[in-house]
Amino acid sequence: EDEDEDEEGEVFALDNALEMWAAVPQAGRILRWRMPFREALEPIEVGESYGVSAMVQVGGAVWAATHSNHMLVVDVETLTVDLLESPHSRRVNRMISREGLVWSCSDDYTVVVWDAQLCSVMKVCNVHQGAVYDLMLHGDAVWSCSADRSIIVWDTLAFQPKMEMPETHKRNVRVLCNVGEYVFSAGDELVQWALPEDE
């Protein structure tokens, strides 16, 4: 139950709120629209074999994960693309950024931390025993959830787990979100967690 047959790409607005970008998992391109009138812009072609599964913006660049075990770094102004080797061996499900770092999680059970400025891998974290579906920032910590039903809270300085939440879900944990001091996790059921942001 690590993978779904149907894959969905990420859609998000750039930090300047002037463009919307969408990843295309089945093809090597990133679609673009100018906001607020949804005018279609020229797509970014990244290669036929580079289906894009997840994206995140870090400063003036968008990081995009591909199915070919690469990471693309796209300059928002020039649209030039740099290709990085990735330690991930399977589909990347989510990427987030925090203080110049990029965190990515994958069906290969790993969480990878990248230095966005140097475009290099800082740490490959092998903790989960199943596909890692989602990442979320909460306070000064990163949370991850997995097909193994676990939810892990990460220390963002040491890149080590600082807490594992009690195993409450009966099956895969697919999604994390936070509202104030509360964190919600969802799989076949919705679970609410209360944890101070400075924990």
C-alpha positions as CSV (number, residue, x, y, z in Angstrom):
1,E,0.0,0.0,0.0
2,D,3.0,2.3,-0.5
3,E,1.8,3.8,-3.8
4,D,-1.4,4.8,-5.5
5,E,-1.9,4.1,-9.2
6,D,-3.2,7.7,-9.8
7,E,-0.7,10.4,-9.1
8,E,-1.5,14.0,-8.4
9,G,0.9,16.9,-8.9
10,E,1.3,20.0,-6.7
11,V,-0.3,23.3,-7.6
12,F,0.8,26.5,-5.8
13,A,1.2,30.3,-6.2
14,L,4.6,31.8,-6.3
15,D,5.6,34.1,-3.4
16,N,5.0,37.2,-5.5
17,A,1.4,36.0,-6.1
18,L,1.7,36.9,-9.8
19,E,1.9,33.3,-11.1
20,M,0.5,29.9,-10.4
21,W,2.6,26.8,-11.2
22,A,1.4,23.2,-11.5
23,A,3.5,20.0,-11.6
24,V,2.6,17.4,-14.2
25,P,3.4,13.9,-12.8
26,Q,2.9,12.2,-16.2
27,A,5.0,14.5,-18.3
28,G,8.2,16.5,-18.2
29,R,6.7,20.0,-17.8
30,I,5.6,22.6,-15.3
31,L,2.5,24.5,-16.3
32,R,2.2,28.2,-15.5
33,W,-0.6,30.8,-15.4
34,R,-0.5,34.6,-14.8
35,M,-2.7,35.7,-12.0
36,P,-5.4,36.9,-11.3
37,F,-6.8,36.4,-14.8
38,R,-5.4,32.9,-15.3
39,E,-3.7,33.7,-18.5
40,A,-1.7,30.6,-19.7
41,L,2.0,31.2,-19.9
42,E,4.6,29.2,-21.7
43,P,5.2,25.9,-19.8
44,I,8.6,25.0,-18.5
45,E,9.9,21.9,-20.4
46,V,12.1,19.8,-18.2
47,G,12.5,16.7,-20.3
48,E,10.2,13.8,-21.3
49,S,11.5,11.5,-18.7
50,Y,11.2,14.0,-15.9
51,G,7.6,13.7,-14.6
52,V,7.2,16.2,-11.7
53,S,5.6,15.0,-8.5
54,A,6.2,17.8,-6.0
55,M,7.4,21.4,-5.9
56,V,8.3,24.1,-3.3
57,Q,9.6,27.7,-3.7
58,V,12.8,28.8,-1.9
59,G,13.6,32.4,-2.4
60,G,14.0,33.1,-6.2
61,A,13.9,29.4,-7.1
62,V,11.4,26.6,-7.4
63,W,12.6,23.1,-6.5
64,A,10.8,20.3,-8.3
65,A,11.2,16.6,-7.7
66,T,11.0,14.2,-10.7
67,H,10.3,10.5,-11.2
68,S,13.8,10.1,-12.6
69,N,15.5,10.5,-9.2
70,H,16.5,14.0,-9.9
71,M,15.8,17.4,-8.3
72,L,15.2,20.4,-10.6
73,V,16.0,23.9,-9.4
74,V,14.2,26.5,-11.6
75,D,15.1,30.1,-11.5
76,V,11.8,32.0,-11.2
77,E,13.1,35.0,-13.2
78,T,15.1,33.4,-16.0
79,L,13.3,30.0,-16.0
80,T,16.7,28.3,-16.3
81,V,16.8,24.7,-14.9
82,D,19.6,23.1,-12.9
83,L,19.5,19.3,-12.5
84,L,20.6,17.8,-9.2
85,E,21.2,14.1,-8.4
86,S,18.7,13.0,-5.7
87,P,19.2,10.2,-3.1
88,H,15.5,9.4,-3.4
89,S,14.9,6.2,-5.3
90,R,11.1,6.5,-5.6
91,R,8.5,9.1,-6.0
92,V,8.8,12.3,-3.9
93,N,5.4,13.1,-2.3
94,R,6.0,16.4,-0.6
95,M,8.6,19.2,-0.2
96,I,8.6,22.0,2.3
97,S,11.2,24.8,3.0
98,R,12.4,26.3,6.3
99,E,15.2,28.8,6.8
100,G,17.1,28.0,3.7
101,L,16.6,24.3,3.9
102,V,14.4,22.0,1.7
103,W,12.8,18.9,3.2
104,S,11.6,16.2,0.9
105,C,9.8,12.9,1.7
106,S,9.3,9.9,-0.6
107,D,7.8,6.5,-1.2
108,D,11.4,5.1,-0.6
109,Y,10.7,5.6,3.2
110,T,13.2,8.5,3.5
111,V,13.2,12.1,4.5
112,V,16.0,14.2,2.9
113,V,17.2,17.6,4.0
114,W,18.8,19.8,1.4
115,D,20.9,23.0,1.6
116,A,19.0,25.3,-0.8
117,Q,21.8,27.7,-1.3
118,L,24.5,25.1,-2.0
119,C,22.0,22.8,-3.8
120,S,23.4,19.8,-1.9
121,V,22.1,17.0,0.4
122,M,22.7,17.6,4.1
123,K,21.1,14.5,5.6
124,V,19.2,11.4,4.5
125,C,17.0,10.2,7.3
126,N,15.9,6.6,7.4
127,V,13.4,6.4,10.2
128,H,10.0,5.5,8.8
129,Q,9.3,1.9,7.8
130,G,6.9,2.8,5.0
131,A,6.3,5.4,2.3
132,V,6.5,8.9,3.8
133,Y,3.4,10.8,2.4
134,D,3.5,14.3,4.0
135,L,5.6,16.9,5.7
136,M,4.5,19.9,7.7
137,L,6.0,22.8,9.7
138,H,4.7,23.3,13.2
139,G,6.5,25.8,15.5
140,D,10.2,25.0,15.3
141,A,9.7,21.4,14.2
142,V,9.0,19.4,11.1
143,W,6.4,16.7,11.2
144,S,6.2,13.7,8.9
145,C,3.6,10.9,8.4
146,S,3.9,7.5,6.8
147,A,2.3,4.4,5.5
148,D,3.6,2.6,8.6
149,R,1.0,4.6,10.6
150,S,3.7,6.6,12.4
151,I,3.9,10.4,12.9
152,I,7.4,11.7,13.7
153,V,8.3,15.2,15.0
154,W,11.8,16.2,13.8
155,D,14.4,18.5,15.4
156,T,15.2,20.9,12.6
157,L,18.7,21.6,13.9
158,A,19.9,18.1,14.5
159,F,17.8,16.5,11.7
160,Q,16.9,13.8,14.2
161,P,13.5,12.6,15.5
162,K,12.7,14.3,18.8
163,M,9.3,12.7,19.3
164,E,7.1,9.9,17.9
165,M,3.4,10.4,18.4
166,P,1.4,7.5,19.8
167,E,0.3,5.1,17.2
168,T,-3.4,6.0,16.8
169,H,-4.2,5.5,13.1
170,K,-5.3,2.0,12.0
171,R,-3.9,2.4,8.5
172,N,-1.8,4.8,6.4
173,V,-1.4,8.4,7.6
174,R,-1.6,10.5,4.4
175,V,-2.0,14.1,5.4
176,L,-0.9,16.6,8.1
177,C,-2.1,20.1,8.7
178,N,-2.1,22.5,11.7
179,V,-4.5,25.1,13.0
180,G,-3.0,27.2,15.8
181,E,-1.6,24.9,18.4
182,Y,-3.4,21.9,17.1
183,V,-2.2,19.4,14.5
184,F,-4.5,17.1,12.5
185,S,-3.5,13.9,10.8
186,A,-5.7,12.1,8.3
187,G,-5.8,8.6,6.8
188,D,-9.0,6.6,7.1
189,E,-9.7,8.6,10.2
190,L,-9.0,12.1,11.4
191,V,-7.0,12.6,14.6
192,Q,-6.4,15.8,16.5
193,W,-3.2,16.4,18.4
194,A,-2.6,19.1,21.0
195,L,1.1,20.0,21.3
196,P,2.5,23.4,22.3
197,E,4.4,25.0,19.4
198,D,7.6,25.3,21.5
199,E,7.7,21.6,22.4
